[in-house]
Amino acid sequence: MLVVLTLVAALSPMPYPTDQAMMERVGQGVIVPGCADLNCFRILVPATVEALPGSSTVRWRGFAVVANAGAAIAAAYLALALGLSAAGATWTAWLAATGAGSFATVHHPYNADPFVLLLAPIVTSLLLRDRMMPAGILATIGIVAKEFGAAALYISATAAALGRRWRQSARQFLLAFAVTGLWLALQLWLMAAFDYSYNDNPSSKLLSGGYLRLWVAHVTPVSAAAAVFGAFGAVYLLLPSGWSLAPARLRQLTLGAIPAMAVLVYVATPERALWNFFFLVLPLAALVLERASTAVAVAFIASLAIANLRIGGQLMALPSSRYAVATSIVIALIAIWQARSNRPGHTAYEA
């Protein structure tokens, strides 16, 4: 996985437009008095990356490579905890590492996304084992990087409520509210002490349609559909079958993620927002692939990865992604057929 992500980092062209200048400024100064950019509130990642050796491109893309590889491995461990087989966990990891969202954050690394993508499955795994303190500590670290750092707490708390684990849900909601309170305190402190502001960032205009309104106004319906499909590609086709095979905890977590997903789609680019939930979406797909033949699973992941090299990695020297996308769709249909013909039992993670 590291090799594939490193190749994308080495071959992908430089992104444009980019937040490079602002992220470097935040990283080098940590506090930028009078800053009117949303990225100034997201201190942790730029402060960390700018302290690393090497050129800007090497630092930022190197960080994205390591974080995305770590996120893929963390998603695999979460899949195991949720009852998937070793094969299913392996397919989860490879789908994550070669996903459009992973390649996109390597192509355009000047953001905090790789770090919060790494934290989400780790925090969720900790909460599955009811390890509240380390989950809360990691989520608190996460909100200094980006507000999504607290999302796993809300997802798990909602999932616990859906499973009628009321005591656990209440404790996790209290933890989520506490971490969110710390995030709000950080925002207010930066505003009061250093004259920070969100300026006219559309994501902060919650009563005016958020970023979604701007996105819809500037994207044609065809482009919008293509962008949303590109987030997971042919993985979408596997989700209904994966849902029918999913253990109770995975279903509850997936349903519990819907409110967080709706909020994030409202305030961010939808395709980018959707990838934040890869750690729950991809295990559903892997449930189908673990019941298909190894050859079909490998072929599906490979064809999807090739498509994503264009969609996320922006490697324009490769053929159009439509060919790989079409191939992945055909293979997905074969995988679904095989999974329906071969449904071995699996051990679900139950309360």
N, C-alpha and C positions, 0 to 999 in steps of 0.2 A: 504493500500500500504506500509506504514511504517512497518507493522508487517511482510509482506512477505519479504521485502528487509532485514529486521533485521534478519529473520530466515536464509536467504541466507548468510548473514554476519557471523552468528554464526556457521553455519554448513559447509560452504565451506572450503576446505583445503587451506593451505597456498600456494600461487603461486610460481612457479619456472620455469624459472629464473625470477628475479624481479629487479626492479629499486629502491628497498627500501633503500639501503645504500646511493645511490646518492641523492634521494629525501630528506632523513633525513638530509644529510649533507648540502644541499641547504637551507632547512628550518631552520636549526640551525645557519647557518652562513650568510644566505641571499646572501652575496657576497662571492664567493669562488675564490680568485685570481688564474689565470692560468688554470681555468677549461676548459676542452676540451670535454664537454658533452652537447648535445642539451638541456637536462633538466635544466642545469644551467641558461639558458636564460628565463626559465619559473618560475619566482620567486614567484608569488603571492600565489598559492595554498600551496606549501610546507612551506612557511613562516607563513601562517595562521594555517595550520594543526599542525605544530610542536609547536605552542604556546598553543594548547589545552591540557587539562589534560588527564591522562590515559596512558595506554601502547600504543606502536606504532600501533598495530593491531586495538585496540579500536578507536584510533584517526582517522586513515585513513579510516577504513571501516565505522565508524560512519559518517564521512564527506560524504563518497560516498552514504550511505543510504539516508541521508537528502537531498543531492543535487539531486539524482535521483528521489526521491519522489517529490521534488520541480519542477523538469523538467517535470514530468508527469502532474502535476497540471497546470503548465504554458502552456503545449501543449494543455490541455483541454480548457483553456481560449482562446487560439489562435483559436482552432477549432470553438468555439462559435462565435468569431469575424468574422470567415470566412463563417458563415451561417449554421453550423451543429446544429442539435437539442441538447437538454440537454442529451439525450441518446447517441448520437454520440460523444459528448464531454466526457461522462463517459467512453465509450469504448476506446476512444483515450488515456485517462489517464491510464487505466488498461493495454492496449497494450504496452504503454511506460514503465510503472513501472515493468512489467513482461517480458520485451523484453530481447533478448539475450545480447544486448549491455549494458543494465542496470545491469543485473546479472554479466556480465563479468567485469564491472568496480567495482562492489562490491567484486568479487572474487580477482581481481588484482587492488587494489585501489591506488597504488603508481604512480599516474599520475594526470594530470589536467583535464582529460576528463569530470568527473561529473560536474565540475563547468561551463565549456563552453557549455555543454549540457543543463544546466539550463539557461544560458544567451540567447541562440539562440532563443527560442520561445518568451522570454520576449522582446528582442530587436525587433523582427519581429512584435509583437503585438503593440509596441510603434510606429513603423514606419507606420503600418496600420492606426493609428490615427494621423499620421503626427507630432508626438511628437519627433522632431529631437534632441533637447538638451538632454533629458534623455537617448535616444537611443545612442547618441554619447558618453555620459559619461559612460554608461554601457559597450559599445564596447571598449572604451579606457581601462577601468578596465580589460576587458576580454583579451586584447592583452598582458597584463602583466602576465596573466596566461598561455596563449597559443595563437599562431597566428590565430587559427580558430575563436577567439573572434570577428574578424572584418567581418566574412563571411556573417552574416545576413544583413549587410549593402549593400554588393554587390548583394546579392540575391534579396533584396527588390528593389534596384535601377534598376536592370535588369528587374524585374517584372513590375515596373512602365513604363519602356520603351516599353515592350511588350504590355502594356495596353494603349500606346500612351499618357501617362501622363508625357509629356516631362519636364515640369518645376519641377515636383516632382522628376523625375528620375535624372535630373541634380543636384539638391540639395543633393540628397542622394549619388550620385557618388562623389560629392565634399567632403561630410562628410566621405565617405569610404576612399578616397585618403588621407584625413587629418589624419585619425586614422592610416592608414597604414604607413604614414610618421612618426608618433610618434613611431610606432613599429620598423621601420628601424632605427630611431634615438637611440632607446634603445639598439638595437643590436650593432650598431656601437660604442656607448658609452661603453658598456661592453667589447667589443673587444679592444678598444683603451686604456681605463683606467685600465682594470683588466686582459688583455691578454686572454680574452675568445676566444674560437674557436669552430667550429662544428666538428673538427677533421675529421675522415673519415666516419661520419654518412651518410649512403646512401641517406637519405632524402634530404640532402643538395647538392647532385650530380645531379643537374637539367639537365645538358647536357649529362648525362650518364645513363639515364633511371630511376633516382630517386630510391625510395624504391621498386617500382613496378618491376623493372628489377631483383632485388635480390629475391623478392617474387616468381616471375615466374620461376626463375632458381632453386629454392629449393622446389617447390611444384608441385606435379603431377597434371595433368589436372583434375582427379577425385577429389583429395583433394581440389583443387582450386574451383571447382564447388560446392562442399559440403560446403566450408567455406563461399562463397558468398551467397549461399542459406540460410545458417544458420543465416545470419545477420537479416533476416526478416521472414524466414520460409514460411509458407503457406500464410502469408500476401501478398506475391507476386501475388498469384492467384486472390486476391480481387482487385488488382490495376486497371486492365482494366475496370471493371465495375464501380469502384470508380471514375475513370477518366471521364466516360460518365455521371456521376451524379454530378461532381464537379462544384462549382460556379466559375465564371471567375477569381476571385482573387486567389483562390487556384491553378487553372491551371497555371496562370501566375507565381506565386511563385515557383511552381514545375519546370516549364521550366527554370525560372531564376536561379534555384539551380544547373542546369546541369553543367555550367562552373566550379563552385566551387567544385562540386562533382568530376569532372574529375581531377582537380588539386589535391584534397585531396587523391584520389585513387592513383595518381601518386607518391605521397610523403609519403604515409602511408600504413599500412596493409589494403588491400581493404575491408575486412569485417568490420574492425574497423572504417574505413573511412565512409563506407555507413551508419552506425548507426548515425553518426552526423546529418543526415538529417531526423531523425525519426519524427520531428515535422511537416514535410510536407507529408511524406509517410504514417504515421499512420492515419491522418484524411481521406485520400483517402480510406483506408480500412474501417474506421469507417462509412463512407457514405453507404457502403454496409451493415454493421452490423446493422445500425439503421433502415434499411428496412427489416431486417430479424426478426424472433421472438426472444424474450428475451432469451428463452431457448437455441436457436442455437447460439446467440452471446456469452452467458456465456460459453457454452460448447466449442466454438472455442477458446476463450481467455484462458480457463482453460487448454485445451489440449496443446495449444501453450506454455503456461507457464511451464507445466510439461516438455515439450521437452527442453525448455530453461534452466531449472534447471540443465540439463546435459550439454547442449551446452555452455551456458555462465557461469552458477554457478559452473560447474565442480563437481556436487554432484554425485560421481561415485557409491554411494550405491544404487541409483535409477536404475530401468531397463533401457535398451538401449533407446536412444531418438528416434530410428526409429519407435517404436510403437506409441508414442505420435505424432510424425511428420505425420505418416500415418493417424492417427485419425483426426488431424487438417486439413489435406488435404481434407478428405471426408466431414468434417463439412463445410469447406470453399466452396465446391461445392454446398452443400445444401443452404448455405447462399446466394450464387450468384443466385441460382434458385428462392429462396424466394424474393430476392430483385427485380428481373426482373418481378415477379408477383405482386409486391406491391411497387409502386413508388409514395409515397405521396409527395406533393410539399414542398419545403423548401425555406427559404428566403436567398438569396445569399448576401454576403457583396459586394456591388458594389460601384464604384467611384461616 
